[in-house]
């Protein structure tokens, strides 16, 4: 059972050092995306510690639409999208550099892609993450992030990822 109340209310335990607030978000070229996302993923091994999966996320960033958040010209986060059909999209992968957790980078990326998707006629956005039946403080933070930004857990499934339960969350992004 997913405890939605605590997922919504629990603040993230990590408090980052003070960083500049100049944040820009831009689409990455297929050639540059893998180079930009790799150091971000490597900074968060508690989330992206399975090498084959991490390499697949890096490769996918060059094949799917990928948006890079940069602070003072340095990449600090990214989101890669999958378009399933004209009205449904998925966050294929999203990560924020460990040094920038809790500074609004993830929220800014999410708002940016939601706006773009909505303008393009997409009505639903989904994301998959590790399910709560395999407790993890890192993935509890991930669940808190998505639920507090309007996503609703739909179901937890097994078999999609070897040995890891997958929680599917959805959000309507149009009024």
N, C-alpha and C positions, 0 to 999 in steps of 0.2 A: 504494500500500500504506500502510495506517495503522500507524504505529509506536505500538502500545498501551503498550509499556513506558515509553517516554519521555513519552507523554501522561499516564500515571499518576504518574510520578515527578517531573516538572518543576514546580517551584514557580512561582507567578505572579511576573513580574518587578516588579510595582508594589507598593510598600510604602506604605500610606496613613498619613496623620497620625493621631495618637491621637484617638479619638472616644468619646463616651459609649456605654455598653453597654445602655442601656434601649431594647429593641427590641420593638415590638408589631406583630402582623400582623392585619389585618381585611379583610373583604370590602368592596370599593368599590361604591357605588351606581352604576347606569348613568349617572346625570347627573354624578357627580363624577369617575368614573374617567378620562375623557380629560384633564381639567384636572390631575389628579394625576400621570399617567404622562408627559405631554408634557415637563416639565422634566427628568425622569430620562432619557428617550430623547435629548433634546438635549445632555445632558452627555457622551454617549458616541458622538460622530459617527464614530469609527473603526469602529463596529459598525453604526450606524444613520444612515448618511450619504446614503442614497438617499431624497430627499424624498418621493416618491410612496409608497414602502414605509413610511416612518416615519409618514406621515399615515394610512395604512391601519391600522397597528398602533394608533395613537391612537384612531381611530374604533372598531376592534374591541374595545378595552378597555371601551367603553360598551355593547357588545352581547353580550359573553361574560363568564363569571365571571372577575373580576379581584381579586386579593388584593394589598393594599398593605402593605409593610413601612415602619414609621415609627420614627424614632429621636428621642426627646424631642419627639414631636408633628410632626416634619417627614418627609414622604415621602422614602425613600431607595432604594426598590426596589419592583418589582412582578412579578407573574406573571399572565398571562392564559391561560385554559385553553379547549380545545375538547374536547367529549365526542363521540366518534365513534359509540359504541354502549355498552351497559351495562357492558362489561368493558374498554373501551379509551378512553384519553384522550390528549391531546397538549398539550404546552406550546406554545401558539400564539406567545407572546412573553414573554421574561423579560429584565429589565435591572436593573442596580444603578447608582445614581448614581456617577460616576467617583470622587468624594471618599470613597466608602465601599467601594470594591473591596478585597477581601481581609480584610474585617472580619466575615465570617460571615453577611452579609445574604442572599446567594444561597442558601447552605446552609440557612438558617432558612426561607426561602420554599419551597424544594424539600421539606424535611421536612414543613412545614405542609400543603402540597397533597397530598403522598403520603399522609399520615395521613387527610385528608378523603376522598380518592379511595378508599383502601382500605376505610374505613368504609362507603362507598357501593357497595362491590362491584366497583370497578374493579380489574383484575388487571394491566393493562399500561399503561405510560406511554411515550410517544415524544416526541422532540424533533427538529427539523430545524435544521441549521446549515450554514454554508458548508463545503464539502468540502475535504479536504487536497490535492486535485489542483490547487487554486489557493492556493498557500501565502500565509499571512497571520499575522503574529505575534499579532494580536488573536484570530483564530479558532483559533489553536493554543492560546491560553489558554482559549477557550470549550470546545474539545475536552477539554483537561485537566480542566476543571471537571466536565464531565458524566461522563467516564470514571472520575474519582476518586470519584464519588458513585454508582457502580454501573451506569451506562448502558453498553451495548455497541453499537459501530457495526455496523449491519446492512448497509447498502449506500450507495454514492454514486450518485446519479442525475443526469442532465442533462435540461434542458427544463422543469423545474418553475419555475425562476427564470431569466430571460433572462441568459445569459452567466455564470452562477454555478453551479458544481456544488453539489448539495445532498446532504449527508450525513445519513442517517436513523439515529438512535440509539434503542434501546429498553431498557426496564427492567421486569422483573417486580416489582410492588410488593406482592405477597402471598406468604406462605410456602407 
